Amino acid sequence: MNQEYKMCTRCIMDTSDPDISFDSNDVCNHCINFDNNARKTWDPSEAGKKNLDLIIENIKRQNKKRSYDCILGISGGMDSSYLALILKEYRLRVLAVHVDGGWNSELAVSNIQKIINYCDFDLFTHVVDWSEMRDLQLAYFKSGISNLDVPQDHVFFAVLHKQAIKNNCNVFMSGGNVASEFVFPPNWHGDAMDSISLRDIHKKFGQKKLKKYETISFLDWNILFRLRGFKQIRPLNYLPYEIDKAADRLKQIGWRIYPRKHGESIFTKFFQNYFLPTRFNYDKRRPHLSSRILSGQITRKSAIELIEQPLYDDQELYDDKKFVAKKLGISVEELDSYISIPKLNYSDYKNWGRYKKILDKAKRIYLRFFHK
């Protein structure tokens, strides 16, 4: 049943999130979750900075005989670019990894080069086979699900994982952060790391075999990742991370800001700013701005003013549609046709959900009997 429209009185999340709930004051579950859980991983204070200093010291000590202290996935976007500057300040030996899925904007290419040159990091670039990426992305259009960015997201983390093994490096530095990304409606996304789901969708709608496209298995992602001693660190959660100040600092080295979050990928720009809101009424600005409200970076009034601005102007949308359609080898009419096909959910395809339930149950049993 469709909910009556409602927007949170504290942030700007609304009933476009089908799983949203509200308390008696019309404050949403995302805000309540922030109050209850954000401080477990987020401490942008002097104490947080001291904790990060200790973490970095341990990383340097543990990896002094290895070629690299850590691996950083870099897209050219704001979060990973700013994090690169932080890692340079700590004098970490960083292997930067970039995955070119075929959609890099010219600005993204320029920004990545600016970061690498300034930080003097080693860079490994993996170029995805375009014929396979194209086939997989078209399969996702035909699948009817909401997250068309899975082909890019999945291969990014799969390549990072492979490079970690190859270079005997067990620390992943992530630009993920509470300040701008805490609010996250799971129903909008599904699990991008789910290779079972990815292969089922491709089997049903793809036209060629995926021979070169890198994937990551359930065993690797959910079990061996930890058994191999891999760990993910999110340094921006230990520091004051404000988007405007980060952008000003990046501009000092010649990095240029994107008009929109994730504007480094032409496909992601089109997908998030046209396809998702048009087909599903999912506006990715809502969780992003809501996160910034909750972390004190922006007022709710300002967020409402920003969310009311158009996602695209007519000419830019026309140009991007033509570009995306041409690159995918289809007509603009076919691209538009995917707006109206039946909507399906991540759970409508084979996935590793039941395996995760079994694993979670095993973890609970282990903790109950061995960690009393």
N, C-alpha and C positions, 0 to 999 in steps of 0.2 A: 504494500500500500504506500502511496505517495504521502510524504509528510507535508503538513502545512509549512510554508516558508517561514524560517526563523533564522536570525543571525545572533551570534553571541554578543552579550552586552559588554564584554571585556576585550575580546579580540575581534576579528572579522570572519572567522570561520562560520559557515552557514550550512543549511540542509542540502547543499550540493554534495556534502560528505554523507553518504547514506547511512553511516554508522554513528553519526554524531548524536550526542545526548546532552541534555541541559538540566541544571539543578533548578531549585525554586526561584533563583534570581536570574535565570536564563544565562548563566555562565556555562560554557561548554566543557565537555570532558577533556578536551585538549588543554585548556587552561588549568583544570584541576590536576591533570597528569603532570603539567609543568611544575605546579606548586609542590606536588608530592615527590617528584623524581628528578627534576632538572639538576638540583644541587649534588646529586650523586656523581655526576660526571662533569659538572660545570662549575668552575670557581675562578672567575676573572679578577682575582684579588692578589695582593702581595703574597699571601699564603699559597695561592695557586701557582704563581710564578716560581716560588721556591720549590714547590713539588715538581714542576716541570724541569727546573735546574737539576734536581736529583735524578729524575728519569733520564735526562740527557747524559749526565755523568755516568750512569750505569750502562747506558747503551754504548758509550765510547769505550768504557772499560771492557765490556763483554765482547766487543767486536774489534779490538785493537789488532788482532792477528788476521782479520778478514780484509778484503779489498774495500768494502763499503760498510758504513755504519747503518745505513737504512736505504729503503727504496721509496721514492715519491712518484706517484702517478701524476702527470701534469697534462692538463688539457688546454691551457692558455686562459682558463677562466679565473675569476677573481680569487676564489678560495685557495686553489692550489698555487697560484702565482704569489699571493701574499705569504702563504706558508713557506714557499721557497726562500723568501727573504729572511724569514725567521730562522730557518735551518742554516742559512749562510752565516747569520750572526753567531750561531752556536758552533760554527766551524765543523759541522758534521760532513763526513765524506758521503755524498749522496749520489745514488744512481737514479737519475730521472728517467721515467719511462713514459713515452707517449704512444698512444694507439691511434693511428690514422684510419678511421672508418670510411673515409671518402667524402666527408662532409665538412671538413675544416674550412672556415671562412678565411679570407686573406688576412684579416685582422688577427685571427687566432694564430696563424703561422708566424706572423710578425711578433706577436706578444710572447710566444714560446721562445723564439730566438733571442728576444731581449732578455728574458729571464735567465736562459742558459748562459748567455754571454756575461751577464752581470754576476751571476752566482758562481760561474766556472764549474758547473756540475757536468759529469759525464751524462750523455743522453743516449738512450736506446729508443729507436722508433720502430714500431711494428706496423707495417702497412697491410691492412686486411685485403684479401683477394676481393676485388670489387664485384666480380660476377657472382660470387657466393653471398656477399653482403646484400647485393641488390635482390637476389632471389629470396633471401631470408626476410628482408624488410617487406617485400611484397607479400610474403606468406603471413606476416603479422597484420598487414592491412586487411587481408582476406579473412583472418581469424575472427575478427569482430571484437577483440578485447581492447582494453583502453591503453595499455602501455606499449606503444610502438617503439619506444626507446630501448627495449630489452636487447635487440641485436648489438647496439653500441655499448650498452652498459655491461653486458655479460662478457663480451670479448675483452673489454678493458681490464676487468678483474682477473680473467683467466690468464691474460698475458702477464700481468703483474705477478701472479702466483708462479707462473713458469719461470720468470726471470729471477724470482727470489730463490727458487731451487737451484737454478743454473749458477747463480752467483753466491750461493751459500750465505744468503742474507735473510735474517729472520725478523726484521723490523720494518713494518709498513707505516709510513707517515701519511695521514689522511687529512685533507682539508675540511672534512665533515665537522660540523660544529652545532652546538645548541643555539647560539645566538641568532643564527639565521635559518636554521633547518630543524628545530625541535619538533614543530608541528608537522605531522606526516600522516595523512589519511591512508591507511594500508589498503583500503578497498579501491583506491585509485590506481594502484600499482601492480599488485601481485608480487611475486618473488623473482626479481630479475636474474638471480643466480641459479635458478631452477633449470638445470640442463635437461631434465626429463620433460618439463613443459615445453622448453624450446624445441627439442627434437620431435615432440608429438605434433606441435604446430607446423613445423617444417615438413614432417612426413605427410601431413594432410594437405598442405597447400603449396609446398615448394616444388620446383621443377627439376632440380639437380642435386647431386650429393654434396654434402659439406665435407670436403676433403682437407681444406687448409684452415678453415675457421676454427679458432681455438675455443674449447669449452672447458668447464670445470665440473668435476663429478660431485655427487653428494658426499662420497667418502672423503674426497680431498677438502671440500669446502667446510663440511660440518664436523669432521673428526680428525683427519690427518693434519689439517691446518694447525691445530693446537698440539697434537702429539709431536709435530716437528719443531715445536717451540716458537712458531710464528706468533707475533703479537702486533696489534694495530694500535698506534698512538695517535691521538687527536690533539696536537699542541694548542690549537686555537681555543680549546675549551679551558685552558689554564691562563689565558691572557684576555685583556679587554679587546674584543674584536668588533670594531664598528666599520660598517661597509664604506662610509664616506671617507673616513680617515685612512683606511686601507687603500682605497683608490687614489687618494692624494699622494700617498707614499709610493705607490707603484708608478704613478705618472712621472715621478722624479727620475726614473730610469728609462723613460720612453715608452712604457707600457700604456696602452690606450684602452679606455673603458668601453664596454659594450652597451648598446642602448637598452638591452634586457638581460636578465639573469640567464645564463647558459647560451648567450648569443655567440659563443665560440663555435657552435655547430649549427650550420644552416638548417639541417633536418630538425634538430631539437627545437630551434627557434620556430619553425613552421608547425611542428607537432604540438608544442606547448602553447603557442599563441593563437593557433587557428583550429587545428584538428580537435584537440581535447575540449576546449570550451564550446565549439560548435556542435560536436557530436555528443559529448557527455555532460556538458555544462560544468566541467572541471577547469577552474582557473587557477593555475599553479602560483599565481601571485598571492592568493589568499593564505595558504599555509606559510609562505615565505614572509609576507608582511605581518602575519599573526605572530610568528616567531620573533620578529623584531619588536613588536609591541611588548611581548612578554619579557624580552630581555632588556627592555628599557631604551631601545634605540630610536623609537619612533612613537608618536602618539596615535591613538586609535583614530582621531579625527584626520590626521595626515594620511593614514593608511586608507581610510574610506575615500579621500580625495584621489589617491593614486589608483585605487581599484576601479574608480569610475572613469578613468581615462581609457580610450580605446586601445586595444592590443595591437592593432594594425591600422595603418592608413590604406586607402584603397589601392594606390599605385604600388606600394611596397608588397601588399598581399598578392596582387596580380603578378608582379615580377617573381616573387618567391614560389608561387604555384607553378608558374611556367618552368622555373629552374628545377624544382623537385620532380615534377612530372617528366621532364626531359631526361634528367639524370637516372630516373628509375626506368626509363624506356617505355613510358605509357603516356596516354593523352591526358590533358587537364580534365577532360570529361570523366575519364576512368578514375582519376585521383579524387574528383568530387563525388563519384558514385559510392566510395567507401564511407562517406558520411552517413548514408542512409541504410546500410546493410544491417541485419539483425545484430543487436548488442549481445555479446557473450562475456563471460567472466573468466578470469584466470583458472578458477576451480572447475570450469567446464571441460578442461583438457587434462590429460594425464599430468600429474605433478608429484613432487616428492613430499607432499604434506603428510601422508601417513607414515613415511619413514621418519620425518621430524618428530611426529608424535611418539613413535617408539623410542627414538633417541632421547627425547625430553623425559619420558617415563623412566628410562634407564638412568638418566642423570639424577632424577629425584630419589630413586632407590639407592643409588650409590651414596648420595649425600646423607640420606637417612641412616644408613648402616655403617658408613665409614668416616663420616665427618660430624659425629655427635659432639 
